[in-house]
Amino acid sequence: MLQRIQSVYLILAAGNALGLIFLFHLWITNDGATVFAKNELPILAAFVVSGILALVSILMFKNRKLQFVLGRLNIILNFFLLGFFVYLSLNISGETVVSEKGIGMFLPIISIVFLALANKAIKKDEDLVKSVDRLR
């Protein structure tokens, strides 16, 4: 159901994972070449899987427990992606391969925030349904 607030958060997370990776660069090399996520296959795959998980989670509105679990898996995936970016930026010195870090390295943080807000709203809905079932 698109009128629920968690659906809005999940759409924003999917848009972040599937759309913004083409707008913001990850880094600029010493040669001056701008590297986007579409240039690196494993990074692109992680972003696409994250976006697809968010979209599938929207469609699981009748099964809130599965929706919550998919949200948590997506958060874990984004933490791994963020950890990879941190490893890459800290392990490789500034002037060897990665000359200038881009804003695209911080896109998983935005996804994590939206997914956490969606999971909070899903949990709130689940608690509301459980409290109504107790009254019957």
Secondary structure as UniProt FT lines:
FT   TURN            2..3
FT   HELIX           5..18
FT   HELIX           20..22
FT   STRAND          27..29
FT   TURN            30..31
FT   STRAND          34..35
FT   HELIX           37..39
FT   HELIX           41..59
FT   TURN            60..62
FT   HELIX           64..91
FT   TURN            94..97
FT   STRAND          98..101
FT   HELIX           103..106
FT   HELIX           107..135
//
